[in-house]
Amino acid sequence: MTETPQRPQPSPRPLRVLAAMSGGVDSAVAAARAAEAGHDVTGVHLALSANPQSFRTGARGCCTIEDSRDARRAADVIGIPFYVWDLAERFREDVVEDFVAEYEAGRTPNPCLRCNEKIKFAALLDKALALGFDAVVTGHYAKVIVNEDGTRELHRASDMAKDQSYVLGVLDDRQLAHAMFPLGDTVTTKEEIRAEAERRGLAVAKKPDSHDICFIADGDTQGFLAARLGKAEGDIVDESGAVLGTHEGAYGYTIGQRKGLRIGTPAPDGKPRYVLDISPVNNTVTVGPAASLDVTSLTAVKPRWCGTSPFAPGTYTAQLRAHGDETPVTAELVEGELRVAFAEPVRGVAPGQAIVLYDGTRVVGSATIATTERVTAGV
């Protein structure tokens, strides 16, 4: 396992950088720090909705009219040029439609991770480089370490409580070479970041954070999916195949879900039941006891490496959710698929989720979970 890296070295020369400003406090402070460090900073807000009023407001979003205004005001205070770029069509295709298609296929996607991959560090970065910028600055809490040979590594933030490296695990070498995260080496509380914003005169200092999906205005994911996929009644069954109830769309469930199952018949042992499997082929949701969620291994596809891809079995830790814990694993790449075995069974692992591998604090890479093997049954 690698040791915790030293503090990243400052850039040897000022860079021309594009700061992605969502309208929240983190991205505003990141842009201010980049400017204070002597870089030539230009702020840009991404318009990600053809109808910004339909996106969530009142929090740290990235898409609403009020967010664009907050970002512009912050740029004015920092004293940097500011633009709004329309990436709504690209966002709809690469994030929103992907989100709907994944749920329709019975998988559980992470739209924030996909946005980082396809929008902030693909569409935005490509446009920035074409315009002569050296790097893209964001308010993510993660660190890019430059080695003596010039290669780069992505590491966890100094403050694990705010670490966001999981949603950046999709970045490749080229993207890391043009990424800057000014907040990643800060061991401070969020209150201190807000205090810094206030000292800098940034009006977003007290703006609340958002933990919801930005393109689902009311936070009702099931309603959002139903409006696009339509209601499709199907059966809720137990592990033996016995019908326990019905649902209005298998896409409205996620593996590990306990609440909202609407099963009238209690389990024989009186214990809660959880979603074990979602089958879009026959529109069936299978439920069962918590123990049946225990996963011992998985395969994942579409691996992306933050450096050289592993060529032999190795021991790592893995993270399965944006705010999840690490768990020890062994992993190897076999014919383009990542095969992972857990040291101890883990629960709530769903196809479509991302698994991110770590070597100490270094992000090795990520992949999309395709299949899982459980203690009692293979799914």
Long-range contacts (C-beta under 8 A, 24 or more apart in sequence): 1-359, 1-360, 2-359, 2-360, 2-361, 2-362, 3-360, 4-360, 4-361, 5-143, 5-145, 5-153, 5-155, 5-361, 5-362, 6-145, 7-185, 8-143, 8-144, 8-145, 8-146, 8-185, 9-146, 10-37, 11-37, 11-39, 14-38, 14-39, 14-40, 15-39, 15-40, 15-134, 15-135, 15-180, 16-40, 16-42, 16-132, 16-133, 16-134, 17-41, 17-42, 17-133, 17-134, 17-135, 17-136, 17-137, 17-180, 18-42, 18-43, 18-44, 18-124, 18-128, 18-131, 18-133, 18-135, 18-136, 18-137, 19-43, 19-44, 19-80, 19-136, 19-137, 19-138, 20-44, 20-45, 20-46, 20-120, 20-124, 20-136, 20-137, 20-138, 20-139, 21-45, 21-71, 21-74, 21-75, 21-82, 22-46, 22-60, 22-61, 22-62, 22-67, 22-71, 22-139, 23-60, 23-61, 23-62, 23-64, 23-66, 23-67, 23-68, 23-69, 23-70, 23-71, 23-74, 23-204, 23-207, 24-60, 24-61, 24-62, 24-67, 24-70, 24-139, 24-204, 24-207, 24-209, 24-210, 25-60, 25-139, 25-193, 25-194, 25-197, 25-202, 25-204, 25-205, 25-207, 26-60, 26-139, 26-140, 26-141, 26-183, 26-193, 27-71, 27-138, 27-139, 28-71, 28-74, 28-78, 28-139, 28-197, 28-202, 28-204, 29-139, 29-182, 29-183, 29-193, 29-196, 29-197, 29-200, 29-202, 30-137, 30-138, 30-139, 30-181, 30-182, 30-183, 31-74, 31-75, 31-78, 31-80, 31-137, 32-74, 32-78, 32-197, 32-200, 32-202, 33-182, 33-183, 34-137, 34-180, 34-182, 35-78, 35-79, 35-80, 37-182, 39-137, 41-78, 41-80, 41-137, 42-80, 42-81, 42-82, 42-83, 42-133, 43-71, 43-74, 43-75, 43-78, 43-80, 43-81, 43-82, 43-83, 44-82, 44-83, 44-84, 44-85, 44-124, 45-71, 45-72, 45-82, 45-83, 45-84, 45-85, 46-84, 46-85, 46-87, 46-91, 46-119, 46-120, 46-124, 47-84, 47-85, 47-86, 47-87, 47-88, 48-87, 48-88, 48-91, 48-95, 48-119, 48-214, 48-215, 49-88, 49-91, 49-215, 50-88, 50-89, 50-92, 54-215, 54-217, 55-214, 55-215, 55-217, 56-210, 56-212, 56-213, 56-214, 56-216, 56-217, 56-219, 58-208, 59-207, 59-208, 59-209, 59-210, 59-212, 60-207, 60-208, 60-209, 60-210, 61-210, 61-214, 62-214, 63-214, 63-215, 70-203, 70-204, 70-207, 73-203, 73-204, 74-202, 74-203, 74-204, 77-200, 77-201, 77-202, 77-203, 78-200, 78-202, 85-124, 85-127, 87-119, 87-123, 87-124, 90-118, 90-119, 90-123, 91-115, 91-119, 91-215, 94-118, 94-119, 94-123, 95-119, 95-215, 96-215, 99-213, 99-215, 100-225, 100-228, 100-229, 102-352, 103-225, 103-229, 103-251, 104-225, 104-229, 104-251, 104-280, 105-280, 105-352, 106-250, 106-251, 106-278, 106-279, 106-280, 106-351, 107-350, 107-351, 107-352, 108-254, 108-255, 108-350, 108-351, 108-352, 108-353, 109-352, 109-353, 110-167, 110-322, 110-353, 110-354, 111-213, 111-215, 112-167, 112-213, 112-322, 113-166, 113-167, 113-169, 113-170, 113-322, 113-354, 113-366, 114-170, 116-167, 116-168, 116-170, 116-171, 117-170, 117-171, 117-304, 121-170, 121-171, 121-175, 121-179, 122-175, 125-175, 125-178, 125-179, 128-178, 129-178, 134-178, 135-178, 135-179, 135-180, 136-178, 136-179, 136-180, 137-180, 137-181, 137-182, 138-179, 138-180, 138-181, 139-181, 139-182, 139-183, 140-164, 140-167, 140-168, 140-181, 140-183, 140-184, 141-165, 141-181, 141-183, 141-184, 141-186, 142-168, 142-181, 142-184, 142-363, 143-181, 143-184, 143-185, 144-176, 144-179, 144-180, 144-181, 144-184, 145-362, 151-307, 152-176, 152-177, 152-307, 153-306, 153-307, 153-362, 153-363, 154-306, 154-362, 154-363, 155-184, 155-361, 155-362, 155-363, 156-358, 156-361, 156-363, 157-181, 157-183, 157-184, 157-185, 157-186, 158-184, 158-185, 158-186, 158-187, 159-186, 159-187, 159-188, 161-189, 162-190, 164-322, 165-356, 165-358, 165-363, 166-319, 166-321, 166-322, 166-324, 166-354, 166-356, 167-322, 168-363, 169-304, 169-306, 169-354, 169-356, 169-357, 169-363, 169-365, 169-366, 170-304, 170-354, 170-366, 171-304, 171-306, 172-304, 172-305, 172-306, 173-305, 173-306, 173-307, 176-306, 221-252, 222-249, 222-252, 225-249, 225-251, 225-252, 226-252, 232-283, 233-283, 234-282, 234-283, 234-284, 234-285, 235-283, 235-284, 235-285, 236-261, 236-262, 236-263, 236-284, 236-285, 236-286, 236-287, 237-284, 237-285, 237-286, 237-287, 238-273, 238-286, 238-287, 238-288, 239-276, 239-286, 239-288, 239-292, 239-377, 244-287, 247-285, 249-283, 250-278, 250-279, 250-280, 250-283, 250-284, 250-285, 251-278, 251-280, 253-278, 253-285, 254-278, 254-350, 255-293, 255-348, 255-349, 255-350, 255-351, 256-293, 256-347, 256-348, 256-349, 256-350, 261-287, 263-287, 276-379, 277-379, 290-347, 291-375, 291-376, 292-374, 292-375, 292-376, 292-377, 293-347, 293-348, 293-349, 293-374, 294-345, 294-346, 294-347, 294-374, 294-375, 294-376, 295-342, 295-345, 295-346, 295-347, 295-349, 295-372, 295-373, 295-374, 295-375, 296-341, 296-342, 296-345, 296-373, 296-374, 296-375, 297-339, 297-340, 297-341, 297-342, 297-372, 297-373, 298-339, 298-340, 298-349, 298-355, 298-369, 298-370, 298-371, 298-372, 298-373, 299-337, 299-338, 299-339, 299-340, 299-369, 299-370, 299-371, 300-337, 300-338, 300-339, 300-340, 300-355, 300-367, 300-368, 300-369, 300-370, 301-336, 301-337, 301-338, 301-367, 301-368, 301-370, 302-367, 302-368, 303-333, 303-336, 303-337, 303-338, 303-365, 303-366, 303-367, 304-365, 304-366, 304-367, 305-364, 305-365, 306-362, 306-363, 306-364, 306-365, 307-364, 307-365, 309-333, 309-365, 310-364, 310-365, 314-359, 316-357, 316-358, 316-359, 316-364, 317-357, 317-358, 317-359, 318-342, 318-355, 318-356, 318-357, 318-358, 319-355, 319-356, 319-358, 320-346, 320-348, 320-349, 320-353, 320-354, 320-355, 320-369, 321-353, 326-358, 329-357, 331-357, 337-370, 338-367, 345-375
